[in-house]
Amino acid sequence: MLKRVQLFPLNFYKKQKFNGSIGNMNFRLEQVKKETESILLGTVWEGPFCYDKTPREKFVVQEFPFSEEGICKALDWFNEKGNEYNKV
């Protein structure tokens, strides 16, 4: 299970993407610029392959606000999906 301290502060996502894993589930959190705003895009997929080597149809994505609250919502979603992927 992920904890908030394991995800970087909001400013990190202005320039970088964060990849990680929970058991058999891989995840990615990144900033995506929409027409007039930025959002956080969370992506999850089943391992063992990295983001660049996984077929896009295997991804499950969710959008979150580009804010501290968005990071917390993404964290909850990653944990929920991690439980599903790891059959907890």
Secondary structure by P-SEA (a helix, b strand, c coil): cccccccccccccccbbbbbbcccccbbbbbbbcccbbbbbbbbbbccccccccccccbbbbbbcccaaaaaaaaaaaaaaaaaaacc
